[in-house]
Amino acid sequence: MADPAGPTAPRRRRRGRWLVVVLVAVAVLGTGSVVVLTRIAANTANAAPPKAEAPETAEVRKGDLADRQTVTGVLAHGAERPLAGRKPGTVTGLPDVGAVVERGQTAYSVDAKPVPLFYGSLPLYRDLADGTTSGPDVKIVEENLEELGFADFGEPDERFTVWTAAAIKKWQKSLGLEQTGALGVGDVVVQPGPIRVSSVTAQLGAPSTGDLMKVTATTRVVTVQLDSSKLRIAKVGEKVGLTITGGGTTTGTTASTSKPTEGDQGNGQAKSTVTITLDDPAAAGGLDAVSVSVEFTTGKREGVLVVPVGALLALAEGGYAVESASDRTLIPVKTGLFARGEVEVSGEGLTEGLKVVTTS
């Protein structure tokens, strides 16, 4: 007596696979699928039985699987910020647009005297002279004088001493300024680092107080505007892929994310600005203000078994299985990460290199 589970079993599985496919198609396509199936039935009612075709197969591979999401950003020098003059007088010198100003160099001139750039996180908020009480502004001045080669005071600290005044005098002499040993709030410009002049708003001969120019950072960065609901894909410190319009591909690192701000009227979503630094700044060449495709990795699994999504079979009792191409048996599997048409799978009897039936 023939084994009922023998030659007919694969046929039942094939019917089961097509039943699953048809049911899914009906659910997704609605009445349109019924029309398609009716046409197929009408056209093939009197046709000869089709020849059996070998099933399409794929090997279970072992490797890494990553899910990625691509958004559009902009490569530029970052956000502009105004630079205001605080030294009373008349503007007698302004930098060119695109000029880069570094520590100790002249940002602009007032009454034919240079106003140099100092680096720091805090602007000068008072005049500094002999007798000034201790404060963080003193340390900023001493740190800059030390970098410029004027360090008579020793290790920079917050105390203004006669040695601080002596260092200021030497620095003033090097610039051709009056050697007072004191420093007014408008005698220097304090910025976080070197600046690039993006536009000049003042004119020669104008009063030197108020906004004079707009500046940016000197390094180019990529900025991306993300809805706050998608901010989770941008993790500070993680690598991203970058495709620069007209500049090829490179990588970057997520440097910061801003607090969400109120969105536009189009979707009402709060937006966050994600700032990405280029791992190789030279990769951008001379490009500025160009669009960039930014690829964030939203999920990653390493050293896992992977099959095409088309190899999954939905089981009547729930869950999934794959079908062995050699003996047409079903192997129950647990699914993990889905990414780009592939899925992470695990299960007893599932091995690397095993051929399974799949759909195109």
C-alpha positions as YAML, in Angstrom:
chain: A
units: angstrom
residues:
- id: 1
  name: MET
  ca: [0.00, 0.00, 0.00]
- id: 2
  name: ALA
  ca: [1.40, 3.40, -1.00]
- id: 3
  name: ASP
  ca: [2.37, 5.76, 1.75]
- id: 4
  name: PRO
  ca: [-0.23, 8.59, 1.73]
- id: 5
  name: ALA
  ca: [2.39, 10.96, 2.99]
- id: 6
  name: GLY
  ca: [4.83, 10.05, 0.22]
- id: 7
  name: PRO
  ca: [4.67, 11.32, -3.38]
- id: 8
  name: THR
  ca: [1.57, 13.41, -2.79]
- id: 9
  name: ALA
  ca: [3.03, 15.41, 0.13]
- id: 10
  name: PRO
  ca: [5.04, 17.85, -2.00]
- id: 11
  name: ARG
  ca: [1.97, 18.49, -4.10]
- id: 12
  name: ARG
  ca: [-0.04, 19.39, -1.01]
- id: 13
  name: ARG
  ca: [2.73, 21.75, 0.08]
- id: 14
  name: ARG
  ca: [2.75, 23.37, -3.36]
- id: 15
  name: ARG
  ca: [-1.00, 23.81, -3.17]
- id: 16
  name: GLY
  ca: [-0.53, 25.25, 0.31]
- id: 17
  name: ARG
  ca: [2.13, 27.69, -0.93]
- id: 18
  name: TRP
  ca: [-0.07, 28.88, -3.80]
- id: 19
  name: LEU
  ca: [-3.07, 29.08, -1.48]
- id: 20
  name: VAL
  ca: [-1.10, 31.37, 0.82]
- id: 21
  name: VAL
  ca: [0.01, 33.48, -2.15]
- id: 22
  name: VAL
  ca: [-3.53, 33.71, -3.55]
- id: 23
  name: LEU
  ca: [-5.05, 34.59, -0.18]
- id: 24
  name: VAL
  ca: [-2.44, 37.30, 0.34]
- id: 25
  name: ALA
  ca: [-3.04, 38.62, -3.16]
- id: 26
  name: VAL
  ca: [-6.80, 38.75, -2.58]
- id: 27
  name: ALA
  ca: [-6.33, 40.56, 0.71]
- id: 28
  name: VAL
  ca: [-3.98, 43.12, -0.84]
- id: 29
  name: LEU
  ca: [-5.55, 43.62, -4.26]
- id: 30
  name: GLY
  ca: [-9.24, 43.14, -3.45]
- id: 31
  name: THR
  ca: [-11.69, 42.51, -6.29]
- id: 32
  name: GLY
  ca: [-9.04, 43.19, -8.92]
- id: 33
  name: SER
  ca: [-7.37, 39.91, -8.04]
- id: 34
  name: VAL
  ca: [-10.61, 38.01, -8.59]
- id: 35
  name: VAL
  ca: [-10.78, 39.38, -12.11]
- id: 36
  name: VAL
  ca: [-7.20, 38.33, -12.78]
- id: 37
  name: LEU
  ca: [-7.80, 34.82, -11.47]
- id: 38
  name: THR
  ca: [-11.02, 34.50, -13.50]
- id: 39
  name: ARG
  ca: [-9.18, 35.47, -16.65]
- id: 40
  name: ILE
  ca: [-6.48, 32.94, -16.01]
- id: 41
  name: ALA
  ca: [-9.05, 30.23, -15.43]
- id: 42
  name: ALA
  ca: [-10.98, 31.14, -18.62]
- id: 43
  name: ASN
  ca: [-7.87, 31.18, -20.77]
- id: 44
  name: THR
  ca: [-6.52, 27.88, -19.49]
- id: 45
  name: ALA
  ca: [-9.70, 25.84, -19.15]
- id: 46
  name: ASN
  ca: [-9.13, 23.93, -22.39]
- id: 47
  name: ALA
  ca: [-5.34, 24.09, -22.42]
- id: 48
  name: ALA
  ca: [-3.06, 21.11, -21.98]
- id: 49
  name: PRO
  ca: [-1.63, 20.60, -18.48]
- id: 50
  name: PRO
  ca: [1.52, 22.71, -18.10]
- id: 51
  name: LYS
  ca: [4.83, 20.99, -17.68]
- id: 52
  name: ALA
  ca: [6.16, 20.94, -14.15]
- id: 53
  name: GLU
  ca: [8.84, 23.56, -13.69]
- id: 54
  name: ALA
  ca: [11.75, 23.28, -11.27]
- id: 55
  name: PRO
  ca: [11.13, 25.55, -8.29]
- id: 56
  name: GLU
  ca: [13.25, 28.63, -7.84]
- id: 57
  name: THR
  ca: [15.71, 28.17, -5.01]
- id: 58
  name: ALA
  ca: [18.12, 30.16, -2.87]
- id: 59
  name: GLU
  ca: [20.85, 29.19, -0.44]
- id: 60
  name: VAL
  ca: [20.68, 30.01, 3.22]
- id: 61
  name: ARG
  ca: [23.61, 32.34, 3.72]
- id: 62
  name: LYS
  ca: [25.44, 33.29, 6.87]
- id: 63
  name: GLY
  ca: [26.60, 36.86, 7.21]
- id: 64
  name: ASP
  ca: [25.67, 40.36, 8.24]
- id: 65
  name: LEU
  ca: [22.32, 42.03, 7.67]
- id: 66
  name: ALA
  ca: [21.73, 45.77, 7.95]
- id: 67
  name: ASP
  ca: [18.57, 47.79, 7.59]
- id: 68
  name: ARG
  ca: [19.22, 51.29, 6.29]
- id: 69
  name: GLN
  ca: [17.21, 54.42, 5.70]
- id: 70
  name: THR
  ca: [18.23, 57.16, 3.27]
- id: 71
  name: VAL
  ca: [17.33, 60.84, 3.67]
- id: 72
  name: THR
  ca: [18.48, 64.00, 1.91]
- id: 73
  name: GLY
  ca: [20.77, 66.55, 3.56]
- id: 74
  name: VAL
  ca: [22.89, 69.53, 2.58]
- id: 75
  name: LEU
  ca: [26.68, 69.87, 2.56]
- id: 76
  name: ALA
  ca: [27.67, 73.39, 3.60]
- id: 77
  name: HIS
  ca: [29.60, 75.34, 6.20]
- id: 78
  name: GLY
  ca: [26.82, 75.09, 8.75]
- id: 79
  name: ALA
  ca: [24.45, 77.73, 10.03]
- id: 80
  name: GLU
  ca: [25.30, 81.41, 9.67]
- id: 81
  name: ARG
  ca: [25.55, 83.56, 12.77]
- id: 82
  name: PRO
  ca: [25.92, 87.34, 13.07]
- id: 83
  name: LEU
  ca: [29.14, 88.90, 14.31]
- id: 84
  name: ALA
  ca: [28.61, 92.21, 16.06]
- id: 85
  name: GLY
  ca: [31.15, 94.93, 16.76]
- id: 86
  name: ARG
  ca: [31.47, 96.16, 20.34]
- id: 87
  name: LYS
  ca: [34.31, 98.65, 20.03]
- id: 88
  name: PRO
  ca: [33.01, 102.23, 19.59]
- id: 89
  name: GLY
  ca: [34.34, 104.11, 16.58]
- id: 90
  name: THR
  ca: [34.27, 103.94, 12.80]
- id: 91
  name: VAL
  ca: [34.67, 100.84, 10.65]
- id: 92
  name: THR
  ca: [37.90, 101.19, 8.68]
- id: 93
  name: GLY
  ca: [38.53, 97.61, 7.60]
- id: 94
  name: LEU
  ca: [36.38, 94.60, 6.73]
- id: 95
  name: PRO
  ca: [37.28, 91.10, 5.49]
- id: 96
  name: ASP
  ca: [36.31, 89.71, 2.10]
- id: 97
  name: VAL
  ca: [33.44, 87.29, 1.75]
- id: 98
  name: GLY
  ca: [34.85, 83.78, 1.99]
- id: 99
  name: ALA
  ca: [37.86, 84.87, 4.05]
- id: 100
  name: VAL
  ca: [38.93, 82.62, 6.92]
- id: 101
  name: VAL
  ca: [40.04, 84.31, 10.13]
- id: 102
  name: GLU
  ca: [42.02, 82.37, 12.72]
- id: 103
  name: ARG
  ca: [43.22, 83.07, 16.24]
- id: 104
  name: GLY
  ca: [45.13, 86.34, 16.55]
- id: 105
  name: GLN
  ca: [44.24, 87.52, 13.04]
- id: 106
  name: THR
  ca: [42.25, 90.69, 12.38]
- id: 107
  name: ALA
  ca: [38.49, 90.21, 12.14]
- id: 108
  name: TYR
  ca: [37.88, 93.88, 11.25]
- id: 109
  name: SER
  ca: [39.38, 97.32, 12.02]
- id: 110
  name: VAL
  ca: [38.05, 100.28, 13.99]
- id: 111
  name: ASP
  ca: [39.66, 103.70, 13.75]
- id: 112
  name: ALA
  ca: [42.53, 102.09, 11.79]
- id: 113
  name: LYS
  ca: [43.25, 99.67, 14.66]
- id: 114
  name: PRO
  ca: [42.86, 95.88, 14.34]
- id: 115
  name: VAL
  ca: [40.26, 93.93, 16.32]
- id: 116
  name: PRO
  ca: [41.73, 90.41, 16.53]
- id: 117
  name: LEU
  ca: [39.98, 87.07, 16.96]
- id: 118
  name: PHE
  ca: [40.28, 85.06, 20.17]
- id: 119
  name: TYR
  ca: [38.91, 81.54, 20.69]
- id: 120
  name: GLY
  ca: [36.59, 80.81, 23.57]
- id: 121
  name: SER
  ca: [33.14, 79.75, 24.67]
- id: 122
  name: LEU
  ca: [32.40, 83.01, 26.50]
- id: 123
  name: PRO
  ca: [32.51, 86.60, 25.19]
- id: 124
  name: LEU
  ca: [34.31, 89.23, 27.21]
- id: 125
  name: TYR
  ca: [31.70, 90.78, 29.48]
- id: 126
  name: ARG
  ca: [33.81, 93.45, 31.21]
- id: 127
  name: ASP
  ca: [36.99, 95.45, 30.78]
- id: 128
  name: LEU
  ca: [40.06, 93.66, 32.13]
- id: 129
  name: ALA
  ca: [42.84, 95.57, 33.90]
- id: 130
  name: ASP
  ca: [45.00, 95.55, 37.01]
- id: 131
  name: GLY
  ca: [42.71, 95.05, 40.00]
- id: 132
  name: THR
  ca: [40.06, 93.04, 38.10]
- id: 133
  name: THR
  ca: [38.54, 90.25, 40.19]
- id: 134
  name: SER
  ca: [39.00, 86.64, 39.12]
- id: 135
  name: GLY
  ca: [36.72, 85.20, 36.45]
- id: 136
  name: PRO
  ca: [36.47, 82.82, 33.46]
- id: 137
  name: ASP
  ca: [36.99, 85.71, 31.01]
- id: 138
  name: VAL
  ca: [40.49, 86.20, 32.41]
- id: 139
  name: LYS
  ca: [41.32, 82.57, 31.72]
- id: 140
  name: ILE
  ca: [40.09, 82.88, 28.12]
- id: 141
  name: VAL
  ca: [42.39, 85.85, 27.54]
- id: 142
  name: GLU
  ca: [45.38, 84.07, 29.09]
- id: 143
  name: GLU
  ca: [44.75, 80.89, 27.09]
- id: 144
  name: ASN
  ca: [44.75, 82.89, 23.85]
- id: 145
  name: LEU
  ca: [47.84, 84.89, 24.80]
- id: 146
  name: GLU
  ca: [49.64, 81.64, 25.60]
- id: 147
  name: GLU
  ca: [48.74, 80.18, 22.18]
- id: 148
  name: LEU
  ca: [50.02, 83.37, 20.54]
- id: 149
  name: GLY
  ca: [53.35, 83.15, 22.38]
- id: 150
  name: PHE
  ca: [52.77, 85.61, 25.24]
- id: 151
  name: ALA
  ca: [52.72, 83.60, 28.48]
- id: 152
  name: ASP
  ca: [54.57, 85.62, 31.13]
- id: 153
  name: PHE
  ca: [51.87, 84.68, 33.64]
- id: 154
  name: GLY
  ca: [52.61, 80.93, 33.67]
- id: 155
  name: GLU
  ca: [49.70, 78.48, 33.61]
- id: 156
  name: PRO
  ca: [46.45, 80.16, 32.47]
- id: 157
  name: ASP
  ca: [43.98, 80.68, 35.29]
- id: 158
  name: GLU
  ca: [41.20, 83.06, 36.29]
- id: 159
  name: ARG
  ca: [43.38, 85.55, 38.19]
- id: 160
  name: PHE
  ca: [44.38, 88.84, 36.57]
- id: 161
  name: THR
  ca: [47.87, 89.64, 37.84]
- id: 162
  name: VAL
  ca: [50.67, 92.03, 36.97]
- id: 163
  name: TRP
  ca: [52.05, 89.21, 34.84]
- id: 164
  name: THR
  ca: [48.78, 89.07, 32.90]
- id: 165
  name: ALA
  ca: [49.06, 92.81, 32.28]
- id: 166
  name: ALA
  ca: [52.67, 92.36, 31.16]
- id: 167
  name: ALA
  ca: [51.67, 89.69, 28.63]
- id: 168
  name: ILE
  ca: [48.90, 91.93, 27.27]
- id: 169
  name: LYS
  ca: [51.40, 94.79, 26.81]
- id: 170
  name: LYS
  ca: [53.76, 92.60, 24.79]
- id: 171
  name: TRP
  ca: [50.87, 91.37, 22.64]
- id: 172
  name: GLN
  ca: [49.67, 94.95, 22.10]
- id: 173
  name: LYS
  ca: [53.16, 96.01, 21.05]
- id: 174
  name: SER
  ca: [53.28, 93.23, 18.45]
- id: 175
  name: LEU
  ca: [50.12, 94.67, 16.88]
- id: 176
  name: GLY
  ca: [51.27, 98.27, 16.98]
- id: 177
  name: LEU
  ca: [48.68, 99.17, 19.61]
- id: 178
  name: GLU
  ca: [49.02, 101.38, 22.64]
- id: 179
  name: GLN
  ca: [50.60, 99.31, 25.40]
- id: 180
  name: THR
  ca: [48.09, 99.74, 28.23]
- id: 181
  name: GLY
  ca: [48.16, 96.27, 29.76]
- id: 182
  name: ALA
  ca: [44.37, 96.41, 29.80]
- id: 183
  name: LEU
  ca: [41.74, 94.91, 27.52]
- id: 184
  name: GLY
  ca: [38.31, 96.36, 26.74]
- id: 185
  name: VAL
  ca: [35.24, 94.25, 25.91]
- id: 186
  name: GLY
  ca: [35.40, 95.38, 22.28]
- id: 187
  name: ASP
  ca: [39.15, 95.04, 21.79]
- id: 188
  name: VAL
  ca: [38.85, 91.43, 20.60]
- id: 189
  name: VAL
  ca: [36.20, 89.18, 19.04]
- id: 190
  name: VAL
  ca: [35.64, 85.89, 20.85]
- id: 191
  name: GLN
  ca: [34.34, 82.93, 18.81]
- id: 192
  name: PRO
  ca: [34.36, 79.15, 19.41]
- id: 193
  name: GLY
  ca: [37.05, 78.67, 16.76]
- id: 194
  name: PRO
  ca: [38.21, 79.96, 13.37]
- id: 195
  name: ILE
  ca: [35.51, 81.70, 11.33]
- id: 196
  name: ARG
  ca: [34.62, 81.93, 7.67]
- id: 197
  name: VAL
  ca: [33.01, 85.17, 6.48]
- id: 198
  name: SER
  ca: [29.81, 84.26, 4.64]
- id: 199
  name: SER
  ca: [28.55, 87.81, 4.09]
- id: 200
  name: VAL
  ca: [29.43, 91.39, 5.06]
- id: 201
  name: THR
  ca: [26.59, 93.64, 6.18]
- id: 202
  name: ALA
  ca: [28.52, 96.75, 7.32]
- id: 203
  name: GLN
  ca: [30.24, 99.36, 5.17]
- id: 204
  name: LEU
  ca: [33.49, 101.23, 5.60]
- id: 205
  name: GLY
  ca: [32.86, 104.47, 7.42]
- id: 206
  name: ALA
  ca: [29.83, 103.14, 9.28]
- id: 207
  name: PRO
  ca: [29.59, 103.03, 13.08]
- id: 208
  name: SER
  ca: [31.49, 100.03, 14.38]
- id: 209
  name: THR
  ca: [28.92, 98.85, 16.90]
- id: 210
  name: GLY
  ca: [26.15, 96.48, 15.81]
- id: 211
  name: ASP
  ca: [26.12, 93.63, 13.29]
- id: 212
  name: LEU
  ca: [29.06, 93.82, 10.89]
- id: 213
  name: MET
  ca: [29.03, 90.47, 9.09]
- id: 214
  name: LYS
  ca: [27.77, 86.93, 9.14]
- id: 215
  name: VAL
  ca: [30.11, 84.03, 9.76]
- id: 216
  name: THR
  ca: [30.12, 80.24, 9.75]
- id: 217
  name: ALA
  ca: [32.46, 77.48, 10.82]
- id: 218
  name: THR
  ca: [35.39, 76.85, 8.48]
- id: 219
  name: THR
  ca: [34.75, 73.13, 8.10]
- id: 220
  name: ARG
  ca: [31.93, 71.80, 5.95]
- id: 221
  name: VAL
  ca: [29.32, 69.60, 7.56]
- id: 222
  name: VAL
  ca: [26.20, 67.81, 6.41]
- id: 223
  name: THR
  ca: [22.92, 68.87, 8.01]
- id: 224
  name: VAL
  ca: [19.70, 66.89, 7.84]
- id: 225
  name: GLN
  ca: [16.23, 68.00, 8.93]
- id: 226
  name: LEU
  ca: [14.38, 65.08, 10.54]
- id: 227
  name: ASP
  ca: [10.87, 64.86, 11.91]
- id: 228
  name: SER
  ca: [11.14, 64.34, 15.65]
- id: 229
  name: SER
  ca: [9.39, 60.97, 15.22]
- id: 230
  name: LYS
  ca: [12.33, 59.79, 13.08]
- id: 231
  name: LEU
  ca: [15.09, 61.21, 15.24]
- id: 232
  name: ARG
  ca: [15.80, 57.75, 16.67]
- id: 233
  name: ILE
  ca: [17.60, 56.76, 13.45]
- id: 234
  name: ALA
  ca: [20.32, 59.39, 14.09]
- id: 235
  name: LYS
  ca: [22.54, 58.28, 16.95]
- id: 236
  name: VAL
  ca: [25.41, 60.55, 17.96]
- id: 237
  name: GLY
  ca: [28.79, 58.92, 17.32]
- id: 238
  name: GLU
  ca: [27.55, 56.42, 14.74]
- id: 239
  name: LYS
  ca: [28.79, 56.19, 11.16]
- id: 240
  name: VAL
  ca: [26.64, 57.08, 8.15]
- id: 241
  name: GLY
  ca: [27.11, 56.67, 4.41]
- id: 242
  name: LEU
  ca: [27.24, 59.84, 2.31]
- id: 243
  name: THR
  ca: [26.69, 60.28, -1.41]
- id: 244
  name: ILE
  ca: [27.59, 63.85, -2.36]
- id: 245
  name: THR
  ca: [26.06, 65.30, -5.51]
- id: 246
  name: GLY
  ca: [29.00, 65.78, -7.85]
- id: 247
  name: GLY
  ca: [31.47, 64.46, -5.29]
- id: 248
  name: GLY
  ca: [31.15, 60.68, -5.03]
- id: 249
  name: THR
  ca: [30.68, 58.63, -1.87]
- id: 250
  name: THR
  ca: [32.29, 58.83, 1.56]
- id: 251
  name: THR
  ca: [31.44, 58.31, 5.21]
- id: 252
  name: GLY
  ca: [30.61, 60.60, 8.08]
- id: 253
  name: THR
  ca: [29.88, 60.59, 11.79]
- id: 254
  name: THR
  ca: [26.74, 61.92, 13.45]
- id: 255
  name: ALA
  ca: [28.07, 64.77, 15.61]
- id: 256
  name: SER
  ca: [24.94, 66.26, 17.17]
- id: 257
  name: THR
  ca: [21.17, 66.51, 17.09]
- id: 258
  name: SER
  ca: [19.27, 69.64, 18.02]
- id: 259
  name: LYS
  ca: [16.19, 69.90, 20.17]
- id: 260
  name: PRO
  ca: [13.00, 69.61, 18.10]
- id: 261
  name: THR
  ca: [11.59, 72.91, 16.87]
- id: 262
  name: GLU
  ca: [8.10, 73.67, 15.65]
- id: 263
  name: GLY
  ca: [7.48, 72.28, 12.18]
- id: 264
  name: ASP
  ca: [6.12, 74.04, 9.14]
- id: 265
  name: GLN
  ca: [2.43, 74.31, 8.39]
- id: 266
  name: GLY
  ca: [2.63, 71.51, 5.85]
- id: 267
  name: ASN
  ca: [2.80, 68.62, 8.26]
- id: 268
  name: GLY
  ca: [2.94, 70.15, 11.73]
- id: 269
  name: GLN
  ca: [5.82, 67.87, 12.72]
- id: 270
  name: ALA
  ca: [8.51, 69.21, 15.00]
- id: 271
  name: LYS
  ca: [11.91, 69.14, 13.27]
- id: 272
  name: SER
  ca: [15.40, 68.42, 14.54]
- id: 273
  name: THR
  ca: [18.66, 69.33, 12.85]
- id: 274
  name: VAL
  ca: [21.19, 66.50, 12.64]
- id: 275
  name: THR
  ca: [24.79, 67.58, 12.07]
- id: 276
  name: ILE
  ca: [27.22, 65.13, 10.45]
- id: 277
  name: THR
  ca: [30.96, 65.62, 10.11]
- id: 278
  name: LEU
  ca: [32.88, 64.17, 7.17]
- id: 279
  name: ASP
  ca: [35.40, 61.51, 8.14]
- id: 280
  name: ASP
  ca: [37.55, 62.74, 5.25]
- id: 281
  name: PRO
  ca: [36.95, 66.50, 4.72]
- id: 282
  name: ALA
  ca: [38.92, 66.34, 1.45]
- id: 283
  name: ALA
  ca: [36.22, 64.08, -0.01]
- id: 284
  name: ALA
  ca: [34.00, 67.13, -0.50]
- id: 285
  name: GLY
  ca: [36.58, 68.86, -2.70]
- id: 286
  name: GLY
  ca: [35.53, 72.45, -3.32]
- id: 287
  name: LEU
  ca: [31.79, 71.72, -3.17]
- id: 288
  name: ASP
  ca: [29.51, 73.83, -1.02]
- id: 289
  name: ALA
  ca: [25.74, 74.04, -0.59]
- id: 290
  name: VAL
  ca: [25.06, 70.79, -2.48]
- id: 291
  name: SER
  ca: [22.61, 68.01, -1.66]
- id: 292
  name: VAL
  ca: [23.79, 64.79, -0.04]
- id: 293
  name: SER
  ca: [22.12, 61.40, 0.33]
- id: 294
  name: VAL
  ca: [22.62, 60.29, 3.92]
- id: 295
  name: GLU
  ca: [22.29, 56.59, 4.72]
- id: 296
  name: PHE
  ca: [21.56, 55.82, 8.37]
- id: 297
  name: THR
  ca: [21.88, 52.24, 9.65]
- id: 298
  name: THR
  ca: [18.68, 51.62, 11.62]
- id: 299
  name: GLY
  ca: [19.32, 47.97, 12.49]
- id: 300
  name: LYS
  ca: [22.20, 45.55, 12.17]
- id: 301
  name: ARG
  ca: [22.79, 41.86, 12.83]
- id: 302
  name: GLU
  ca: [26.13, 40.11, 12.40]
- id: 303
  name: GLY
  ca: [26.87, 36.45, 11.66]
- id: 304
  name: VAL
  ca: [23.23, 35.38, 11.25]
- id: 305
  name: LEU
  ca: [21.45, 33.04, 8.83]
- id: 306
  name: VAL
  ca: [19.64, 34.92, 6.07]
- id: 307
  name: VAL
  ca: [17.14, 33.96, 3.35]
- id: 308
  name: PRO
  ca: [15.13, 35.97, 0.81]
- id: 309
  name: VAL
  ca: [11.78, 37.15, 2.16]
- id: 310
  name: GLY
  ca: [10.17, 35.18, -0.68]
- id: 311
  name: ALA
  ca: [11.32, 31.93, 0.95]
- id: 312
  name: LEU
  ca: [9.04, 32.42, 3.95]
- id: 313
  name: LEU
  ca: [5.84, 30.35, 4.15]
- id: 314
  name: ALA
  ca: [3.06, 31.41, 6.52]
- id: 315
  name: LEU
  ca: [1.93, 28.42, 8.59]
- id: 316
  name: ALA
  ca: [-1.75, 27.84, 9.30]
- id: 317
  name: GLU
  ca: [-1.01, 27.46, 13.00]
- id: 318
  name: GLY
  ca: [0.96, 30.71, 13.01]
- id: 319
  name: GLY
  ca: [4.58, 31.57, 12.43]
- id: 320
  name: TYR
  ca: [6.75, 30.85, 9.40]
- id: 321
  name: ALA
  ca: [8.66, 28.03, 7.73]
- id: 322
  name: VAL
  ca: [11.01, 27.56, 4.80]
- id: 323
  name: GLU
  ca: [10.80, 24.64, 2.37]
- id: 324
  name: SER
  ca: [13.87, 22.50, 1.74]
- id: 325
  name: ALA
  ca: [14.50, 22.23, -2.00]
- id: 326
  name: SER
  ca: [16.00, 18.72, -1.70]
- id: 327
  name: ASP
  ca: [13.15, 16.82, 0.01]
- id: 328
  name: ARG
  ca: [10.42, 19.50, 0.10]
- id: 329
  name: THR
  ca: [10.04, 19.31, 3.88]
- id: 330
  name: LEU
  ca: [9.03, 22.35, 5.89]
- id: 331
  name: ILE
  ca: [11.44, 23.75, 8.46]
- id: 332
  name: PRO
  ca: [9.81, 26.06, 11.03]
- id: 333
  name: VAL
  ca: [11.82, 29.24, 11.56]
- id: 334
  name: LYS
  ca: [11.86, 32.29, 13.77]
- id: 335
  name: THR
  ca: [12.33, 35.59, 11.95]
- id: 336
  name: GLY
  ca: [14.49, 38.48, 13.04]
- id: 337
  name: LEU
  ca: [15.59, 41.60, 11.18]
- id: 338
  name: PHE
  ca: [14.04, 42.33, 7.76]
- id: 339
  name: ALA
  ca: [16.22, 44.37, 5.43]
- id: 340
  name: ARG
  ca: [16.24, 44.98, 1.66]
- id: 341
  name: GLY
  ca: [14.35, 41.86, 0.64]
- id: 342
  name: GLU
  ca: [16.11, 39.53, 3.08]
- id: 343
  name: VAL
  ca: [15.25, 38.29, 6.53]
- id: 344
  name: GLU
  ca: [17.19, 36.88, 9.47]
- id: 345
  name: VAL
  ca: [16.02, 33.33, 10.31]
- id: 346
  name: SER
  ca: [16.82, 30.67, 12.89]
- id: 347
  name: GLY
  ca: [15.47, 27.19, 13.57]
- id: 348
  name: GLU
  ca: [16.38, 23.57, 14.12]
- id: 349
  name: GLY
  ca: [17.63, 21.96, 10.92]
- id: 350
  name: LEU
  ca: [18.48, 25.27, 9.29]
- id: 351
  name: THR
  ca: [22.11, 25.37, 8.13]
- id: 352
  name: GLU
  ca: [24.31, 27.58, 6.01]
- id: 353
  name: GLY
  ca: [24.25, 26.54, 2.36]
- id: 354
  name: LEU
  ca: [20.90, 24.73, 2.58]
- id: 355
  name: LYS
  ca: [18.84, 25.31, -0.57]
- id: 356
  name: VAL
  ca: [15.27, 26.45, 0.04]
- id: 357
  name: VAL
  ca: [12.38, 27.12, -2.30]
- id: 358
  name: THR
  ca: [11.66, 30.77, -2.90]
- id: 359
  name: THR
  ca: [9.70, 33.08, -5.16]
- id: 360
  name: SER
  ca: [11.16, 35.71, -7.46]
...
